[in-house]
Every structure is written in C-alpha cells, then in structure tokens.
Amino acid sequence: MRTGFEPTPRTTPTRYRERARYDRETVHQILDEALICHLGYLGAGGPVVLPTTHARLGETLYLHGSTGSGPVLAARAAPSGLPVCVTVTLVDGLVLARAAMHHSVNFRSVVVLGAARVVDDEAEKLRALAGLLDHLAAGRAADCRAPNARELAATGVLALDLVEVSAKVRTGAPEDDPEDCALPHWAGVVPLSVTAGAPVPAGDLDPAMPLPPYLARA
C-alpha cells in the first residue's frame, strides 16, 4: 500500500497549496479524531449537505444513516454508486492578527471524494455499526445490546473507499504584515479543544452499575 494518496485536480487546493497533506497518517488521524462529518451529494432538488457520524475501518469510510434517508435512497438508485463529497474539520485555535485581513483559524480538515455504496452485506454492516459505536467511545460496541433484525433493517450504512482524498492543515501564529506589527492591537492564538467531561449516568441507571473502564479513561 502506498504511504500517501495521489493528488488529483479535485484534491489540489487553489489557495495555500503548501497546507495540503496527502499522507495516510495525517488523513487517518483527522478522520479518527473527528466525531462528525458532513456528507454532500446532489439530491433531487439540488445540492444537499448533511451532518452524520462516521467511522474509518482500514481504507473504507462508513457513514451512518437510515434506510429511508435521502443519501441512502439516492445511493441505492445509483448503479455505480452515489457521487459524494465528505468533509471533516477540527478547529484547533482562533488566530487573531493585528489586521482584520489576516485573522484565521488553526484547523485540520479532510475532503474525501468518490462514489458511496449502500452496505447490504449483513456481516459488513455489523462491522461498520460496531466501528461507529467504537468511534464514539472505544470499547462501546462490546458493551451494549447488538442491533436486532428490525433495527438492522431500519439502519442504513454507506461505504466510501478512501481513494481521492486530501487533508489541509493550518498551524502557527498570525501572519501580520511587517508594517502592522507595531500597531497597538493584541495578536496571537486562542487554543481550542474538545474535552470529555465526567460521565453523567442515566436517571434510571442502577446505582450499583460501575463506570466502564473505557469511560473512566476518557
């Protein structure tokens, strides 16, 4: 397997090309850290972008949905798969410059392009659903009731191979023009991060139920 993704005209940025990344390590890390992705496709009434959960298993990205959702129905009707664009973004900081023009954010993002297919094979679907659960909390798939036949039939899963992929990363301080550096305005970075709080038990949970180890590590 190649260590990186091959750039294409669609995955080559028109601006800030130096921020583009095509190595699998960076792409995988961003996909695995992000909890939400956005799925874009062309619906009957025009472009549609929907937030959903995802999980990467190897070189396949699985997207959660329902059997009656727009993208799943559209993918089932597309013999060669549904053309989609999936994006994830992690915001790592607010970049505050002296000049309004140079304000920015530090971020890590991934764009995946390709044809999504509906997962009909039961074994693959169960693996994907387990991956989606473990993406939310590693170890959760083994610590809950598995989907029954009715639930499995109502759940839609799309699969998208990681082939046409790029990442983009912005790090560091604001980039003010030299003549602006003496201006009397604060400049710098406000770091941002997503952190897990203490788990809150459900109101009807047995008080004797211990906190799972995988949550205690969170």
C-alpha positions, 0 to 999 in steps of 0.5 A: 500500500502506498504511504500517501494518496495521489493528488488529483485536480479535485484534491489540489487546493487553489489557495495555500497549496503548501497546507495540503497533506496527502499522507495516510497518517495525517488523513487517518488521524483527522478522520479518527479524531473527528466525531462528525462529518458532513456528507454532500451529494446532489439530491433531487432538488439540488445540492444537499449537505448533511451532518452524520457520524462516521467511522474509518475501518482500514481504507473504507469510510462508513457513514451512518444513516437510515434506510429511508434517508435521502443519501441512502435512497439516492445511493441505492438508485445509483448503479455505480454508486452515489457521487459524494463529497465528505468533509471533516474539520477540527478547529484547533485555535482562533488566530487573531492578527493585528489586521482584520485581513489576516485573522484565521483559524488553526484547523485540520480538515479532510475532503474525501471524494468518490462514489458511496455504496449502500452496505447490504452485506449483513456481516459488513454492516455489523462491522461498520455499526460496531466501528461507529459505536467504537468511534464514539467511545472505544470499547462501546460496541462490546458493551451494549445490546447488538442491533436486532433484525428490525433495527438492522433493517431500519439502519442504513450504512454507506461505504466510501473507499478512501481513494481521492482524498486530501487533508489541509492543515493550518498551524502557527501564529498570525501572519501580520504584515511587517508594517502592522506589527507595531500597531497597538492591537493584541495578536496571537492564538486562542487554543481550542479543544474538545474535552470529555467531561465526567460521565453523567449516568442515566436517571434510571441507571442502577446505582450499583452499575460501575463506570466502564473502564473505557469511560473512566479513561476518557 
